[in-house]
Amino acid sequence: MPTSQHITAFATCAVVLAGLATTATAATAGPDPLARFHRRHVDWHACALGPGDELGRRLDAAGADCADIAVPLDYAKPGGRTLTVAISRLKATDTAHRAGPLLFNDGGPAGPGLHMPLTKSEVMGTVADRYDLIGMDPRFVGRSTPLDCGWNLGSAPLRSAGTDSAAYREEVTVARELARQCERTQGDVLPYVTTRNTARDMDVIRVALGADTLSYVGYSYGSYLGEVYTQLFPGRTGRMVLDGVMFPPRYSPALLRGAEAANEAALRAWASWAATRDGTYGLGATRGQVLATVKHVLDAAAQRSLRIGKEYLLDEHVLPAVLLGGLGSDLDQRRADLAGTVRLLARAADREPVEPSDQLAGQLEFLLTAAGSASAGQMTAIVCGDVAERRGVGSYWRAVEESRERFPLTGPVADNITPCEFWDRPAEAPTVLDNDVPALLVAATGDPRTPYSGAEAMRGQWPSSRLLTMKGARQHGLYGEYGNACVDSLVNAYLRTGRLPAHDPTCEASGPRSAGRQTPAAR
């Protein structure tokens, strides 16, 4: 991605799109090209779509309402085809201190968000009363106009290259066919499945809600979406919380590239945790023994796929995603889930008959069957639509071979080929930030998904921001996710007052269940 402080347009189309970034509410604007969307009445309605709609029933029970917001498929042609973006709303009850709408994004890419007003209102406490809490299923996700490439797997974004060149050639074939199939089934909309268009949708939502500014809480990829929004709509941002910070120059179709070291460190830390519980899990009494068990599982899958129950065959391309999925948090329950999974996989590696736990069965159904098609296709379409990646098929294998020794689990995943190698090039250049907005950045020093160094780089690029650091945690996503009172209280203080801390605050945890504390000195 470019790192200079300007955006290079690919074509005149991009110039038109940039012009659409400023809405008719700007004082200097001429005729509003999005008037047909900005002037529509929002039809709020009950959220439940039927008796089996559990999420809808929970939203209704909490007093929320829902709506479908019309947006253009192509913002360069706002008079053309339209989509709908589904949103939910919990209205502010503290009208004396009302702070406007607060929109949430759960990351992904392609994470649905209608549920988030329910889950985040719990950690916000009385602060939630000041906001209209807005959940959003981004374009083509969840209840919004859908996208499904019709794949027979959900592992596309996080597959491993495998152990040898023959295995890698299989991956090249898979990536090429996935790209072709998505082009066949969804080619008419793929150019518009982008973060920049989701940010534009957010601004249509802002206008629909009658707000001059939009406050925002975004996690992981959601932090990148928030950053893009600030670039396209300077002056439209309210209170911004970006948790699990993505540094834009590091955003690429290889979602774990740059996070290899953090993931391998998380694996070693988990192995030490499991070793102290050898009596429970039987994975080994030392960290080295636990890691040897993991290697045994990986080696066995490379020789022959592991049979899990009657339905699933887990091969060397998908197995690492199962393991990496358990390393996103150092909370005891998450570590216990991974230990239970590895114990079962170790038996399968010994060719014993095993039945998956409910949790593992859900993972495997998503990764190995069409049940994961829609989500995987949406995620892949977003990253491929955002960032060009045409490197030549041989370059990925060379990168895998170079990284494998240092990062045996993560390297073959982070450097593997993706369908983006065979995707049409993006319609717009990647977003490069050249603004400086007030924002609260939240990051853990051991974050295994978006490395802490990226949060530091983002803080350096935005002098008006503040960086809230959680020390001693290997956790991706902190606010309302980690149970740390220090982090939660500092974020809530910012959302309550709109005032950022005077200095970069630090919270510490003596363990994942610790409430934490704020250190008296700035970072």
Residue, then its C-alpha position, 0 to 999 in steps of 0.5 A: m500500500p502507498t505510504s505517502q500522505h496523499i491519495t492517488a486516484f485510479a481514474t476520473c471515477a475516483v474523483v467523482l467519488a471523492g466529491l460525493a464524500t461531502t454531503a449536502t449539509a456542507a455550507t458550500a455544497g451545490p445540489d446534493p447528488l445523494a438527495r434521493f437517499h438523504r430525503r427519505h423517511v426512515d421507516w422504523h419497525a420491529c426487529a423480529l422477522g418471525p417467531g424463530d428470530e432470536l436476535g430480533r426478539r431480543l432487540d424488541a424486548a430491549g426496546a430497540d427498533c430496526a430499519d433498512i436504509a437505502v444506499p447506492l450500489d455505486y456512489a459514482k452513479p447515485g441514480g442507479r441500482t440501490l441496496t439496503v443496509a440494515i440498522s438497529r437502534l436503542k434510543a437515548t433516554d437521557t435527553a438532557h445530556r443527549a450526545g447523538p448517534l453512536l454506531f458500532n462495528d464488530g470488525g471481520p471484515a464482514g462482521p454483522g453488527l445489529h446485536m451490538p447495541l445490546t452487548k455494548s450497552e452493558v459495558m457502557g452503563t449509564v453512558a449508553d443513556r446519552y446515545d442513540l446506539i446504532g447497530m449496522d450490518p454492513r452492505f452485503v452482510g447479515r440482513s443487508t442486501p446479501l452476497d454469497c459466492g456459492w463456495n463450499l467452504g468458509s476457510a478462504p481468508l485463513r488457509s495455510a500453504g501446507t508443508d511442500s510445493a505440491a500442497y501449495r499448488e493445491e492452494v493456487t488451484v483453490a484460490r483461482e477457482l474461488a475467485r472465478q466462482c465469485e466472479r461468476t455469481q457476484g461479478d456485477v457487485l464485486p467492485y462495490v464491496t469495499t470499505r470506502n463504500t461502507a464508510r459512505d453508507m455510514d454517512v448516509i445513515r448519519v444524515a438519515l438519523g438527522a445528525d451533524t456528526l457520527s460517533y463510533v466504536g469500531y473493533s479490529y477491521g472496524s478501526y480501519l473502517g473508522e479511519v476511512y470514514t474520517q478521511l472521506f468525511p472530515g468534520r463529520t466525526g464525533r467521539m471515536v473509539l478504535d479498539g484493536v487498531m489497524f494501521p492502514p499501510r499494513y492492511s492487506p488481503a493477508l489478514l495475519r501478515g505482520a502479526e506472525a510474531a505476536n501469534e507465535a508468542a501467544l501460542r507459546a504463552w498458551a502452551s505454558w498455561a496448558a502445561t500447568r494444567d497437564g492433569t486436566y488436558g494431558l497435553g504435556a507437563t512443560r511448554g515444550q511438551v505441549l508445543a510438541t503435541v501441537k506439532h504432532v497434530l500438524d504433522a499428522a494432518a500433513q500426512r493424512s487428513l484428520r477424521i473428526g466425527k463422521e462428517y469432517l476431514l481436517d487437512e493441513h490447509v485448514l487445521p492452522a485456522v482452527l488453532l489460530g482461532g483459539l489464540g485471539s485471547d488469553l482469557d481462561q475460558r478461551r484458553a480452555d476451549l483451545a486446550g480441549t480442542v487440541r486434546l481431541l485433535a491429538r487423539a485424531a492424530d493418533r487415528e483414534p475415533v473422536e467426536p467433536s465438541d459443540q464448539l469445534a463442530g461449529q468451527l468445522e462446519f463453518l470452515l469446511t462446508a457451504a455454511g461459511s460461504a457467505s461470510a468468507g465470500q463477503m470478507t474476501a470480497i472486501v479485502c480484495g476490493d480494497v487492496a490490489e494484490r497481484r504478485g505472481v503465484g511463485s512469490y507467495w511460496r517463496a515468502v512461506e518458505e522464508s517465514r516458516e522457520r521463524f513462524p511455523l504455525t502462522g507463516p504458512v497462513a500469513d504468506n499464503i496465496t489468496p483469491c485476491e491474486f486472481w481478483d479484478r483490480p480495485a476500482e479505487a486506490p487504497t485509502v491513505l490517511d492525511n488527517d488528524v482527528p481526535a480519537l481514543l485508540v485502544a490496544a493490548t501490547g500482546d494483541p495477536r491480530t493487529p500488532y501493538s506497533g500498528a497502534e503506536a504508528m497510528r498514534g504518531q500519525w494522529p497527534s490529536s489522538r490518545l493511545l490507551t494501552m493494556k499492558g500484559a494482555r494477549q487480547h484482541g479487542l478490549y472494551g467490553e470484551y476483556g473485563n478490565a475495569c480500567v479500560d472500560s472506565l477510561v473509554n466510558a469517561y471519554l464517551r461520557t464527556g467527549r474529552l480525551p485523556a491529557h496523556d496516553p493512559t496505561c492499564e495493567a492486568s496481573g492476569p486476564r481476570s484482573a480488573g486492572r488499574q490505571t498507572p499514574a504516569a503517562r506512557 
